[in-house]
Amino acid sequence: MRFIKIIKNSKFFKLFSNIYILITTVFLIWILFLDSNSVVVNIKLKSQINDLENKINQLQKEIEIDKKLIATLKNLDSLEKYGREKHFMKKQNEEIFIIEIEE
C-alpha cells in the first residue's frame, strides 16, 4: 500500500497519468519508429538517394570520358593505335612482343 502511494505521488506518474501527455507520447513513438513513413525509414531512404546521386555523377563522368574516346577513334590512325595498345591486335604477317618491366 505504501509503495503504491509513493508511486502515485511521484512526478513521473503524475505527468504520464495525464491523458494528453500519454497520447502525445504514444503518437511520437508511433511516428518516429513504427509507421511505414517513420523518421528512421526516411533517414535510410535519404542515405540511399545520396548514394545513387553519387553513382549517377560518377557514371556521367565515365560517359564523358567514353564520348571523348569515341571522338578520337573516328580517325583510323588513332583507332589502329588504340587496338594495338589496349587489345594487342596485330596486322597479318606481324609478330608482337610484349615486354613487361618489373619495378
Order of alpha helices (4+ residues) and beta strands (2+ residues): alpha-alpha-alpha-alpha-alpha
